[in-house]
Amino acid sequence: MTNLKKVSLLVALLLIPALIYLFLISFGENHYKKLTVYYDLRNPDFDPMALTANACAPNFRDSVHCVPAFSFTNQNGQTVTEKDFLGKITVVDFFFARCPDICIELSSQLVRVQEAFQERSDFKILSHSVDPEHDSVKVLKDYAQRYGAKDGFWTFVTGPKDALYTQARCGYLVPVTEPKQQAKPTDYIHTEKIILVDKEGRIRGYYDGTKELEVDRLIAEAQLLMKEYK
């Protein structure tokens, strides 16, 4: 082998790893871009009327709508507030214990979320009852046990109906209503959406909690959100 060929081979061996490294860095920057911050006044595409359509008072912090203050009772009879979830990535949903259909699928999918993140101290699930007159502390406790909810990780809350419904409509911007003429006790209209909230209380994603692929996306995007805090 001539000296020129040896030099060329040496240069190639040195360049190839460097090129691969540069490619991976470039790919990583494109792949791991930040998730959208919802309801940001600095976003020219955001219409502030979206927050006032339900006669809601926006809760802006640093020009971004954040989850408002709340105080509810969990499945252990303890008071929980928004302060218990600040500094945590939180997955939020709305359900009721005697729901005959979508809540079953919704809670089953949240079991998957728990399995994915239950070892993390900076991650929580928060499930709100839309039927607080029925969903007592005991009912919530039984429901939590039915789905194997890890105490301290997956929290189920009840409280005054007006406060729960206002939190849904004005805090998370999702529909929750009770028909004026209920044919049966399970006639509640509530969202199937799961909401991803970051450590500052800002909404970062909405997902259909009855669809496995959507929950796969939630899990992937929650992992992506964690990278913002490294």
C-alpha positions in Angstrom: 0.0 0.0 0.0 1.4 3.4 -1.0 1.9 6.2 1.5 -0.8 8.2 -0.2 -3.3 5.4 0.2 -2.3 5.0 3.9 -2.9 8.7 4.5 -6.2 8.6 2.7 -7.4 5.6 4.7 -6.3 7.2 8.0 -8.2 10.5 7.1 -11.3 8.5 6.3 -11.1 6.6 9.5 -10.8 9.8 11.5 -13.6 11.7 9.5 -16.3 9.0 9.5 -16.9 9.0 13.3 -16.8 12.8 13.3 -19.4 12.9 10.5 -21.6 10.4 12.3 -21.4 12.4 15.5 -22.4 15.6 13.7 -25.3 13.8 12.1 -26.6 12.5 15.4 -26.3 16.0 17.0 -28.2 17.5 14.1 -30.8 14.7 14.2 -31.2 15.1 17.9 -31.8 18.8 17.7 -34.6 18.2 15.1 -36.2 15.3 16.9 -36.1 16.6 20.4 -37.7 20.0 19.8 -39.8 21.5 22.6 -43.5 20.8 22.9 -46.0 23.5 22.2 -46.9 25.8 25.1 -50.7 26.2 24.9 -52.5 29.6 25.5 -49.4 31.7 25.2 -50.1 35.4 24.5 -46.7 35.7 22.8 -47.9 33.2 20.1 -49.3 35.2 17.2 -51.7 32.3 16.3 -53.3 32.3 19.8 -56.7 33.8 20.1 -57.3 35.0 23.7 -61.1 34.6 23.1 -60.5 30.9 23.5 -60.1 31.4 27.2 -63.1 33.6 27.7 -65.7 31.7 25.6 -67.0 29.9 28.7 -67.0 33.1 30.8 -63.6 32.1 32.2 -61.1 34.4 33.8 -57.7 33.5 32.4 -54.9 32.7 34.8 -51.9 34.2 33.1 -48.4 33.9 34.4 -45.6 35.3 32.4 -48.0 35.7 29.5 -49.1 32.0 29.5 -52.4 30.6 30.9 -51.6 28.2 33.8 -53.7 25.9 35.8 -55.6 28.0 38.4 -55.4 27.4 42.1 -57.7 24.6 43.5 -58.4 22.7 46.6 -60.0 19.2 46.5 -60.2 16.0 48.6 -58.3 12.9 47.5 -59.1 9.2 47.9 -57.4 9.2 51.3 -59.5 12.1 52.6 -56.7 14.5 52.4 -56.8 18.0 50.9 -54.7 18.5 47.8 -54.0 21.8 46.1 -52.2 23.0 43.0 -49.1 23.4 45.1 -48.9 19.6 45.4 -48.4 19.4 41.6 -46.1 22.4 40.9 -42.6 21.1 40.1 -44.2 17.9 38.8 -45.2 16.8 35.2 -48.9 16.0 35.6 -51.3 14.0 33.5 -54.9 15.1 34.1 -58.3 13.6 33.3 -61.9 13.7 34.2 -64.0 10.6 35.0 -66.7 9.3 37.4 -66.8 5.9 39.2 -70.1 4.6 37.9 -69.3 5.6 34.3 -70.4 2.6 32.1 -68.2 3.3 29.0 -65.4 5.7 28.2 -64.1 6.0 31.8 -63.3 2.4 31.9 -61.1 2.7 28.8 -59.7 6.0 30.0 -58.6 4.7 33.4 -57.2 1.5 31.8 -55.0 3.6 29.5 -53.8 5.6 32.5 -52.6 2.4 34.0 -50.2 2.3 31.1 -49.0 5.8 31.9 -48.5 4.8 35.5 -46.5 1.8 34.5 -44.3 4.0 32.3 -43.5 6.7 34.9 -44.3 5.4 38.4 -40.6 5.3 39.4 -40.2 9.0 38.8 -40.7 11.4 41.7 -41.4 14.4 39.4 -44.4 12.8 37.7 -48.1 12.5 38.8 -51.5 11.6 37.5 -54.5 13.6 38.7 -58.1 12.3 38.0 -61.1 14.6 38.8 -64.6 13.2 39.5 -67.4 14.9 37.6 -69.9 13.1 39.9 -68.9 14.3 43.3 -72.3 13.7 44.9 -71.8 9.9 44.3 -68.0 9.7 44.3 -67.2 9.9 48.0 -63.7 9.4 49.5 -64.6 5.7 49.9 -65.8 5.4 46.4 -62.6 7.0 45.1 -60.5 4.7 47.2 -62.3 1.6 45.9 -61.9 2.9 42.3 -58.2 3.6 42.8 -57.7 0.1 44.1 -59.6 -1.4 41.2 -57.0 0.1 38.8 -54.0 -0.5 41.0 -53.3 3.2 41.4 -50.0 3.8 43.3 -50.7 6.0 46.3 -49.0 9.3 46.1 -48.5 8.9 42.3 -52.1 8.7 41.0 -54.5 11.0 42.8 -58.3 10.9 42.5 -60.1 14.0 43.7 -63.7 15.0 44.6 -65.1 18.3 45.8 -67.8 20.9 45.2 -69.3 20.2 41.7 -69.1 23.9 40.7 -65.4 24.0 41.5 -64.6 20.8 39.7 -66.6 21.8 36.6 -65.0 25.3 36.6 -61.6 23.8 36.9 -62.3 21.6 33.8 -63.7 24.4 31.6 -61.6 27.3 32.7 -58.4 25.6 34.1 -57.9 22.9 31.4 -60.2 24.2 28.7 -62.1 21.0 28.3 -65.9 20.4 28.2 -67.7 18.9 31.3 -71.5 19.3 31.8 -74.4 17.6 33.5 -77.6 17.6 31.4 -80.4 19.5 33.0 -82.7 16.5 32.5 -80.8 13.4 33.4 -82.5 10.2 32.3 -80.2 8.2 34.5 -77.5 8.9 37.0 -74.8 8.2 34.5 -75.8 11.0 32.0 -72.7 13.1 32.3 -71.0 14.7 29.4 -67.3 14.9 30.0 -64.2 15.0 28.0 -62.2 11.9 26.9 -59.2 14.1 26.7 -56.0 13.6 28.8 -54.1 16.8 29.4 -50.3 17.0 29.8 -49.2 19.8 32.2 -45.6 20.8 32.8 -43.9 21.6 36.1 -44.9 25.3 35.9 -48.6 24.4 35.5 -48.7 25.2 31.7 -50.7 23.0 29.4 -48.4 21.2 26.9 -50.7 18.6 25.2 -54.1 17.1 24.7 -54.7 13.4 23.9 -57.7 11.1 23.3 -57.5 8.9 26.3 -59.6 6.2 24.8 -57.2 5.5 21.9 -54.0 3.4 22.5 -52.1 5.2 19.8 -52.9 8.6 21.3 -51.7 7.4 24.7 -48.6 6.1 23.1 -48.1 9.7 21.8 -48.7 11.0 25.3 -46.1 8.8 26.8 -43.6 9.7 24.2 -44.2 13.4 24.5 -44.1 13.3 28.3 -40.6 11.7 28.0 -39.8 14.5 25.6 -41.0 17.1 28.1 -38.8 15.6 30.8 -35.8 16.5 28.6 -36.6 20.2 29.0 -35.8 19.9 32.6 -32.4 18.3 32.3 
